[in-house]
Amino acid sequence: MSIFRSGRASAISSNLAGSVKQTGIQVIATNRQARHRYVLTDTYEAGIVLTGSEVKSLREAKVQLTDAWASIDAGEAWMHGMHIAAYSHSQLHSGHFAVRDRKLLLHRNQIDRIGMKLKVERLSLVPTKLYFLDGKVKVELAVGKGKNVGDKREDIKRRDSERDAARDIANARRRSD
């Protein structure tokens, strides 16, 4: 059974059991530092193996991606350093470890391709976004090369000059009106 508005299905649909299922993309967290620390090239979408209390914590958006990174070990993809806080309504000892290695779900050819890039080109694999897609937790991974201090300073200078130019154009338009 679906909820209809003006002939179109809404973003929320429910099945016969009465549970509500969210459709579409719902962003949980983004790693804003990744674009500052790395020059990112390719992106991949991966599933992630979680426990029930971790999923409930993610629904409350209690996650931190800033220090997280991913690796390919023995033909499997793993996420390291992602902090998922304890679920607020769970019992004291039935929860999960906040920071633990979590397995990522990718296709074999994607794992092989990423593994070669990490090994040969000396690149890094970092999570950029964590989101729900049709009720399932997905992570967007990006392959990138770490920036040095000079690259970061150049980016800051370029961003500042673009901001100043936009401000000057806006001020010129206001004066001419």
Secondary structure, DSSP 4 states (H G I P E B T S, - for coil): -EEEETTEEEEEEE-TT--EEE-SEEEEEE-HHHHHHEEEEEEEEEEE---HHHHHHHHTT-EE-TT-EEEEETTEEEEES-EEPPPTTS-TTSS--SB--EEEE--HHHHHHHHHHHHHS--EEEEEEEEEETTEEEEEEEEEEE--HHHHHHHHHHHHHHHHHHHHHHHHHHHH-
